[in-house]
Amino acid sequence: MSRTPTLSRRTLLRGMGALMALPLLDVMRPNTARAAPPAPRRFVAFYTPCGIHMPKWTPDDEGANYSLTPTLASLAPVKSDLLVLSGLNNLPGKPDGDGHHAAATSAFLSCVKARKTEGTNIHTGISMDQVLANAVGKATRFPSLELGIDQGKGIGNCDSGYACPYANNIAWAGPSSPVPKETKPRAAFERLFADFDPGATQAELAKRKAYGLSIIDAVRDDAKALQSKLGATDQHKLDEYFTGVRELELRVNAMDGAGPTCGAVTEPADTVDVREKTKAMLDLIVLAFQCDLTRTCTFMLGNARSERVYSFLGLTGEHHAYSHHQRAQANYDALAKIDKWEVEQFSYLLQRMKGVQEVNGTLLDHTAAYFSSEIADGNMHEHKNLPILLAGRAGGALAPGRHIRFGGQPLANLYIALLNMFGVPTTTFGDDGTGSLSGLGA
């Protein structure tokens, strides 16, 4: 009896000094497992700074028949894939004195109170995503992926006596080890999809650089050889993947003015357009999951205490200044616009994942996508009743399509539940995690 040939999931396409990862194909699964292949579960955390204007965030009703509020309206296409979670607190995020944004951002995924310092003796706790990466990261090329929009600063005071790493990072490999995020789409793209082949000759590297070759062009011969060995379904998957990578590559090139050229190649500038940059980063997350390059990702839409001016929303003030609304209607209106745009970006990510078909469901079906901010109301710096969304089904562990109210339980309990869903057995987490949050599953 003949056996269909298999292909390693770590197979890379090579050419012109470049390496390119592949999406998960049927041919990569063992013959004996093809009837019921295990689908990898993924986790992504989406951080947005300066809190949320809660009156326009929280649905009035609970359960499956809740209505989306104006801020959440863009999530209508994925409402059935969404859990709105109210009433969770992250009290370890409270600072000593002032410094709410930095202290709460360092506790965003760690739920550990940060030591107040401007120096190098920073200390908080390992973040939930890094616990997950330690458990499942060996199965993929990258244990985790950390992306963001705003570059961080080094040691120094970033928020009322709290050092900058607290304000600029949500991923912590250990109490004193923030995991730096990549904020340049081109660098992230190259790292994920267009690594240079360490075995390449200088002539190959020089040719690719001189001609500004697309990664697709660089590996074209290898890709053709592979396609000839694939069935129709895998060929279709590969075509879709190449199209997605090429479209993203063109957008990355366009935003930093580094399109294909036969002239001298100069170091590209990074775009300052947060809309283009955010979309590119979210597409990178989808492709990284689709290729099974990683199963754990964090994304920061801004650093803590963000001073971004959303001029494309018709606003002239800084985000952080608006968040101290002083009960002024004009500030409420500005915050509602910013919040709505932030949720639209999360909705874009979810819809992109829902559009990727995998065996036994979509990419979103196999993902737990988490959205929140370090605080709730920005004027009060509230660490209670945080704005939280949890989307996807995590491979069947989540039962979405509901608004659930909790009575002030620790946010850490949600992280315990998520870790348990990914096969990490724990009953404690952070400073105040006491057990798995119930009610998230069917």
Secondary structure, 3 states (H helix, E strand, C coil): CCCCCCCCCCCEEEECCEEEECCCCHHHCCHHHCCCCCCCCEEEEEEECCCCCHHHCCCCCCECCCCCCCCCHHHHHHHHHEEEEEEEECHHHCCCCCCHHHHHHHCCCCCCCCCCCCCCCCCCCCCHHHHHHHHHHHHCCCCCEEEECCCCCCCCEEECCEEHHHHHCCCEEECCEECCCECCHHHHHHHHHCEECCCCCHHHHHHHHHHCCCHHHHCHHHHHHHHCCCCHHHHHHHHHHHHHHHHHHHHHHHHHCCCCCCCCCCCCCCCCCHHHHHHHHHHHHHHHHHCCCCCEEEEECCCCCCCCECHHHCCCCEHHHHHCCCCCHHHHHHHHHHHHHHHHHHHHHHHHHHCCEECCEECHHHEEEEEEECCCCCCCCCCCCCCEEEECCHHHCCCCCEEEEEEEEEHHHHHHHHHHHCCCCCCCECCCECCCCCCCCC
